[in-house]
Amino acid sequence: MTKTTRILMGATALCGMAAIAQAETLTIATVNNGDMIRMQELSSDFTEKHPDIELDWVTLEENVLRQRVTTDIATKGGQYDVMTIGTYEVPIWAKQNWLVPLDDLPEEYDAGDILPAIAGGLSVDGTLYAAPFYGESSMVMYRTDLMEEAGLEMPDAPTWDFIKEAAAAMTDKENEVYGICLRGKAGWGENMALLTAMSNSYGARWFDENWQPQFDSEAWKATLTDYLDLLNNYGPPGAANNGFNENLALFQQGKCGMWIDATVAASFVTGDDSTVADKVGFALAPDNGLGKRGNWLWAWSLGIPAGTDAEDAAKTFVAWATSKEYAELVAEKEGWANVPPGTRTSLYENQEYLDAAPFAQMTLDSINAADPNNPTVDPVPYTGVQFVAIPEFQGIATAVGQQFSAALAGQKSAEEALQAAQELTSQEMQAAGYGQ
Amino acid sequence: MARAVSTRRKIGFTIAAWAVGLAIFFPILWTILTSFKTEAEAISSPPSFLFFDWTLENYTTVQERSNYFRHFWNSVVISLGSTVLGLIIAIPAAWSMAFVPGKRTKDVLMWMLSTKMLPPVGVLIPIYLIFRDVGLLDTKTGLVIVLTLINLPIIVWMLYTYFKEIPGEILEAARMDGATLRDEIIHVLTPMAVPGIASTLLLNVILAWNEAFWTLNLTAAKAAPLTAFIASYSSPEGLFYAKLSAASTMAIAPILILGWFSQKQLVRGLTFGAVK
C-alpha cells in the first residue's frame, strides 16, 4: 500500500466519521411508566427510519421530571429537545410561548383523529402545543363477584349514593375486604386529583369567577364529608397514606370492592399480577345528577421546548411516537391490549383493539365525559378538570391536600380542614395578585 | 460474682448493639431482598421475608433498559473529582487556620459551615443560569465544581480538627531546618495527617456519591450519575418496586463495599479528637 493510498483511506475514514458525528441527537425527557418504557424499547424502529437522528433518553420519576423540565424550560436551559408533559403544563407553558406550536404536522399524521377532549386539553386558542402519547380519565373499577354477593348491580353511570350503598354492602372487614379504595395520600396529583374531580360532580369549584376560593361553600363541605365517611367506614386501614400504587396493590390482592382511579389501571387489575383479573367490572365515575361526573382527564404528551436547536428532528420524532403507525407497531410487537390508550378516535373504531381491551369503551366514555374547558357546574375562570391550570396550583393544592389528608387521618375535622384550606388558598392567591 | 455481672452486661450490650445495627441496616437489607422478588411478591401483604421465589429478572431488566456503566462511571468521576479538588483547596486552608489562626479564624469557620444551612433549592435558579451561560449544564466538570463547593466546608472542618491535633513544634522544627511553606505542607504536615486526610477523602466520596439534588437538577443524559439511574425507576403510577430495588442495590453496592473495607479509617477519622 503506497503512502498516497494510505492517506486517501484515512481521509475517507475521517469523512465517514464526520458524517456519523453530524447525526442530530435528540434528548428526550420522559416519565417512568409501562407505555413510555415500551416506546423507548421500540424506538429502534424510528432510528432505522431516520438514521440521521440519534436518541438520548432521560427517564425520571414524575415529580422529579416535572421539577427538572420546568427549571430547564423557564430558564431556556436547552437541555431537552422533547419533553413529556401533562395537560396541566401545556396551557400554562403555551401561554408563556415556551412550547413550539404543532400546527404544521404532516397531513398523514391526521391531527383531526385526536380525541376532542384530549385535543382541547392540549390546545390554546385552537392551536395544539403537545401531541398526546396516552390519555386517561378516571372510572370505577369494581369486583363483579362481590357486587353480585351483595345483591346489587352496578349501573354503567352510577351515582355517589349508589357507591355509598355498594361500599357498605361489600365491606367485610373481618376478611380484609373493604368496600371502597380511594386516594388519601396528600399531593396535588394524589388525593387532590380525586377530590377536585369529585367536587366537580358535587357542584363545587376551586374559585368563583373573581378568583375567590370556594372551600367555604356547602358543595365542598358535602364533598369532603362524603369522602371522609366513605373511607372511614368502608375504606382500608391507613387510607391517608394510600396513593395509586398502594390502592392498586390492594385491589390486585382482592381487598377492594371498588376503586375509583385512573383508567390506565384497568390493564393492571385485569393483568397477570392481579388475583381478581377475571372478576373486574368497569363503570363511569359517579355523579350527583348535576350534569358533571367525578372523573378527571389527563394526557401524557410530547412537547417541544421553544428554542431547541433540533426543532425539525423533534417534530419528526413526536409525529412518529404519537402516530397511528406507532399504535400498529405496538400491536404487532406486543399485542393490541398494550397500545397506548385514550388519544385517537380511530383506535376505538378498531375491532381488534376493542376485542383485546375489555375496558376500552369505558375508557373512551370516561374521557369523553370530561370537559377541561368547562369543568364545573357553575362558571369558573380556569381550565382543567382535576387541577386549575395556573402556576400556583401545584403548591396550593399540595398544601390543601395535606389538610384533607390530615382530616382523613383523624387529626382534624372536615370543617377545620376546609377552613384551613380556604385561608391558605386566599393568602396564596392574594400574594399572587389574583382577584385584585 | 463481679465477673458474672460483667459478662452478663457484656452480652446485654452486644445484643443491644446488634439490635441497633440491624435496625439501621434493615431498610438496606429489605431493598436488597425486594430486588430478588417479582413485582407481585414485592407488594404482597403480608410480605415474605426469605421464603419466596428468588429471581434475577429485575437485574436483567435494569441492565437491558439502562446503561448502568455510564451512570457508574459518571458517579466515580464526579465523586472522586470533587473530593480530590476539595482536598487540594482545603489542605492549605485548614493548615492556615490551624497553625496561623487570625482574629477572625473562628468566624470564618462558622461562616463556612453556615453555607451548609442554606436550602439548596434557594440557589438552584442562579446556579442553573450560570451553568447555562458557561456551558456547564449536563457536564461532569460542572458537577465536580458544584459538589466541591458544597462539600468544602465539611472537608475544611474535618482537616482543621485533625491538624489542630498535630503539635505545631514539629512544623516549627521543619522551618528551622530550612523547609519552605510548600515543603512544610507537602512533606511534613501531609504525611503526619494521612489518616485524617484518608478518612476525610472517604467520607466525601460517600457524600458526593449519594448527593441527589444537584446531580439530578444539573444533568440530563450525558453526565447523569447513579442517582439519576435510581430516579428513573421510581413511579407514582405503576408498580416498579422490585426493579427500583434492583437499581438501588446496584447503585449503592460500590459505596457499601468501599465503606465496608474502609470502616476502620472512617470511624477513626470521625471520632478523632472526640475523646481526650
Interface residues (C-beta under 8 A of the other chain):
Chain A: T27 A29 V31 N32 N33 G34 I37 Q40 E41 D56 W57 V58 T59 L60 E61 E62 N63 V64 Q67 R68 T71 T75 K76 G77 G78 Q79 Y80 G189 E190 G243 F244 N245 L248 A249 Q252 Q253 A262 V264 F268 D273
Chain B: E39 A40 I43 S44 S45 R65 S66 L124 I125 Y128 L129 R132 L137 D138 L216 N217 A220 A221 K222 A224 A228 A231 S232 Y233 S234 S235 P236 E237 G238 L239 F240 Y241
